[in-house]
Amino acid sequence: MAVSMRDLDPAFQGAGQKAGIEIWRIENFQPIPVPKSNYGKFFTGDSYVILKTTASKSGALRHDIHYWLGKDTSQDEAGTAAIKTVELDAALGGRAVQYREVQGHETEKFLSYFKPCIIPQEGGVASGFKHPEAEEHNTRLFVCKGKHVVHVKEVPFARSSLSHDDIFILDTKSKIFQFNGSNSSIQERAKALEVVQYIKDTYHDGKCEVAAVEDGKLMADAETGEFWGFFGGFAPLPRKTAINEDKTVDSYPTKLHSVEKGQTEPVEADSLTRELLDTNKCYILDCGLEVFIWMGRNTSLEERKSASGAAEELVRSSDRPKSHIIRVIEGFETVMFRSKFDTWPQSNNVAVSEDGRGKVAALLQRQGVNVKGLLKAGPAKEEPQPYIDCTGNLQVWRVNGQEKILLPAADQSKFYTGDCYIFQYAYPGEEKEEYLIGTWFGKQSIEEERASAISLASKMVESLKFFPTQARFYEGSEPIQFYSIFQSFIVFKGGLSNGYKNSIAEKEIPDETYNEDGVALFRIQGSGPDNMQAIQVETVASSLNSSYCYILHSGSTVFTWTGNLTTTEDHELVERQLDLIKPNLQSKPQKEGSESEQFWELLGGKSEYSSQKIAREAESDPHLFSCTYSKGNLKITEIYNFTQDDLMAEDIFILDCHSDICVWVGQEVDTKNKLQALTIGEKFLEHDFLLEKLSRETPIYIVMEGSEPPFFTRFFTWDSTKSLILGNSFERKLAIVKNGSTPIVDRPKRRTPATYGGRSSSVPEKSQRSRSMSFSPDRVRVRGRSPAFNALAANFENPNARNLSTPPPMVRKPYPKSVTPDSGKLAAPKSTAIAALSVSFEKFAPPREIIIPKSIKVNKEAPKSTPTPDSKEKSMSSRLESLTIQEDVKEGEAEDEEGLPTYPFERLTINSTDPVTEIDVTKRETYLSSGDFLEKFAMTKAAFYKLPKWKQNKLKMALHLF
C-alpha cells in the first residue's frame, strides 16, 4: 500500500527517523506534538498517539505505535487517534505494530516506556475540561498492581478502598506511606516502592519521609499508628472479591473474522492456519484479552481504517473483558499473533548471499585469473568480544563414566569429539575472584556421560555455595568466551572414555580416534592468536573450504593447505597450530589450485568443496524474560525496556541474545529451584518462545546474583553494590528509597580463590595464566622443544606479561597452600630442587625475547643471582643463566653472546656439503652468530622473532634455512 505525502498529516513530517519516543495529543481532531518536558504526563480527558522508534543491532529502525485513550476522552477524539495511528503507520512504510491503550488497562510494553509508572491527571482540552492548576497538596490514595510494570490508579481516600490483595500508597503532605496487603508478593511491593520514589521526586521535590506499613501489623509501631490515624484508627479489613472491571477470562474461544466494507464475517475453519489470510483483505482475530487486526499488504488505507473501526465496535461490548487492540501488517506479524495459529510457516528473510560470488572467485583464482574487485567488500564485521578477563586459572577434567579425570596442563585444550569435559576457570572480578564452571559435549559423546558431566559440574557449583557461573556448551556451538579462555583449542576425532569405546563396540562402528602417526586433516579457524581452533574433519577433499587453511599429516609427512579466500592472519594461525599438532616436522605448503599429487592421494582424490565460511549464530537484540517453573511447565513474561532493577532476588530470569542465553538466579531463590536453572534454560530453548529458530545446542549460562560476569552485565547499566544490600527485593529498595541513594556498604574482601579440588603448593600462582601470552605475536614461540623443557619453562613465564586485549588482572593473594585429591593429580612430579628454583625465580621474571634450542640441562651448582632494576630488559637466556640452565656446549665450539653454539652460515643451510649435526633442524637460524644473523636477515634476532611465524619461515626459506 502506497500513501501520498498529501495524505500525511503535517504533524507527522519527519517522525520515526531516529530512536526514541514521540508523542502527539489530539486537539480539535488534529495531532499536536507534545513538548518533551511533558512526556509521561497524560490527562484523563485526552487521547494521544505515541510513536516508539527502536534501533536494532543491525541498525534498522523498528516502530511501535500506541494510541492512548483517557477514561474521559470523547468518542470522536478516540476515533481520530485510531485513524491517525493508521496514517502514521502508512507514512512509516506500513510495518509498524499498532496498539490501542485504554487508561487503567495499558499494555506492559506501553508502561515500560514511562517507568516506573504513569499517573493520569484530571482534565483535558476537549469537552470543556481544563487542566488543573498547581494547588495546595491534597492527600491521595493510589492502588498499585503489577509485578514487572506497575498499573497505578487513584482510588477514593477511604478505608473501604483498602484490601489485603494489593498495595496502596498514601500520599500526604509530609510523608508517603506504602501499605502492603498481606496477600501481595515481595516483587509487587518492591515495584511499588519505585512509584513511591516517583511521587516523592515529582510532587515533593525529593523532600519527604517514606514509611512502609505491613497489613496486619499491630499498632505498637509508630508509623503504623500514624498511617491508620488518617483513616480514623485501626480496624480489620474485610475479605473482598475482585471488582468487576478487574475480572479477566482465563480461556476465551479464539475467533477469526474477515472484514469487508466495515462488516465482519466469521471465518469457518477446523484449525487456524496462515493460508486462511488473504493478502487483499483485513481480518480480526479475537482472542479475548487481545484483539488482533491483520492487514494484508494489498489493502488500502481506507480498508485498514474500516477494519480498525470494526474492532473498536467489537470491544465495546459489555459482556467481554477489557481488551487490547493490536494491529499487525502482513509480513511483520508479532510473535504473539503467530503463536495463536496452529501452523505458521517459517519466515524466509531473503538476503543477498555472497556464497555464489565467493565460489566463482575461488574457481577463477584456481585458474590463475586476477579476481580483484570481484569479491565485493562487505561491511566490516565487528569481531565479537569475550567480555571476560583472560588471565585467570584454568582446570579441565575429562568425564569417564561417573568420575572425572583431571587433565595435565599440556592436554587441557585438546578435546575429543566422543568425550565430555568439565572446566573450571577462576578469574579476577571487580571485587572478588570469580568462577566459571562449564561442561562441553562432543558431537559423538554418549548421553550417559553428558548427564554425568552435568551432575558433577552441578556438585562443583553447589560446593562453592552457588557463587560460580555455570555453562553448558556443545561442540560446534561454543561461544567466544569459551574460545578466549582456552585460546588455542583442538578437537580430535574419536574418544578416550570407556563409555565411548563401549558405545562404538556395541554399534560395531570402527574406532576413528585420532592417531598422531596416521592420516588426519584439520580445519584451522579463529580470529587471532587468542582465539584459534583446529578441528579434525573427514580426510576427504570435500572437507576443504576456500575460506580456511588446513593441516594434513600422514605419519611424518605434513602439508599445509591455504584456501584462495584466506588472509595473512589465517596463514599465521596455521603456523601456530603446527607448533601444537606437529611441532618437530617441516611442512609442505600447498596453495589452492597448485596442489601436489601426493596431497590429493592422501585425500582420496579431488572432489568439489565449499568456499563459504561456516556461519555462526550472530548475537541479536537482547530480550529479558521472567520465568515461573512448576511441575515441568515453564511460563515466561517478557520484560520490555529492561533495567537492572527489573531483576528481582526472588525470581529467575532469562536473557536471550539468540547466540546464547543467560539464566539469572536471584539470591532469594531456594536451593531446589537453583538446581533447576539449567532445566529451565533447556525448556526455554525447547519452546523457542520468540519463534527465532533457537537451536537446542545454544550455549546456556547460569548466572548467580552477586556474581554476574561482564558478558552479562554489559546489557545493563550495572551497579554491583545493589546485590550487597542485605534482605529481599523489597527490603533492599526500601533502604535505597529511605536513604535517597544506594546505601554505602562494606564490600567483601576478595575471596581467596579456593579452586574446586584446590591447587598444589608446588605450582607457583603466577604461572597459572601467563598462558594468555602463549600465542601473542610479540612472544617468541619455540618449535621442537622437549616436553621437559616446556614444563620447566612454564615456571619462568613473565608474570607481568599479558595480552593487552584483556583487562589488567587484579592483585590477588596467593592460593592457599593446601593439597586436595584433585590438586594432587594436577601437580606433576618434579624434583624438589627445580620446584624451589621455580618458586624463587617467579618473584622476578623479566620478558623472554631470545629463543632457546631444545637441548638444555640443569647444572648441579646454582650460583645466586640478584635482580637489577633493568631486569625486564634481559633476554630469556639471561634469565636461564641466572639459574645456570645452560646450553650443552661441546669443547672447541664457538659461543654466541647469548651463550649458544654458533656455526658458519654455509654449514647450516639445508643444501650444505658439510652440514652440522645434532642441532634442531627447525631452528637453524638460532645457531648463527649475531653478526652473521644481522648480515643475512638484515635485522636482529629479537626483531626477527617478533615477526609472524609464516613470515619467519618465508625469510628462512629464501636463505635455505627452512
Order of alpha helices (4+ residues) and beta strands (2+ residues): beta-beta-beta-beta-alpha-beta-alpha-beta-beta-beta-beta-alpha-beta-alpha-beta-beta-beta-beta-alpha-beta-alpha-alpha-beta-beta-beta-beta-beta-alpha-beta-alpha-beta-alpha-beta-beta-beta-beta-alpha-beta-alpha-beta-beta-beta-beta-alpha-alpha-beta-alpha-alpha-alpha-alpha-alpha-beta-alpha-beta-beta-beta-alpha-alpha-alpha-alpha
